[in-house]
Amino acid sequence: MKTKKNLLLGIISICIFALSLTFAIVDWAVPLNVWTHPVLNFLLGLAVGFGIMTLVLAFKNRSPWYFFLSVILFGLAALYITLQYIVWWLCLIVIVVLVAVTAITSIMVAGNQTENIALNKSPDYKTFDERKAEEKAKEADEEKVEKPLPKIKSFKD
């Protein structure tokens, strides 16, 4: 299951890269004048493509880390796009609003997992006594199982 997911993510990543590169080459060969430069258009395509991919992964895995990556990528894309049309300080306001919306969405979807871990409310958390009891039970089970003695081969055989 994990390898199929990784294979799918790899194929999607290659497609995003290929589409961005194709767009940059077409913009270089036939000047489309979409934005300023074909290399920057290539980076914009990568940022938007990988931003969408990490946002989908964030909702699917409920991971704040993926939300963080997606807001960085979308912030770069928004900065590049908005700098062409509006003044720089309005661009910063747009990016701050984007970060705030993503942070609120991240907390709503993924929950505050860091707080749960810090307050030992995570379902995987076990106290020291619980871990020691599990270790003792495991050792007791290992002692009960008799291990067969290894066969000793003689040199005569």
Secondary structure, 3 states (H helix, E strand, C coil): CHHHHHHHHHHHHHHHHHHHHHHHHHHHHCCCCCCCCHHHHHHHHHHHHHHHHHHHHHHHHCCHHHHHHHHHHHHHHHHHHHCCCCCHHHHHHHHHHHHHHHHHHHHHHHCCHHHHHHCCCCCCCCCHHHHHHHHHHHHHHHHHCCCCCCCCCCCCC
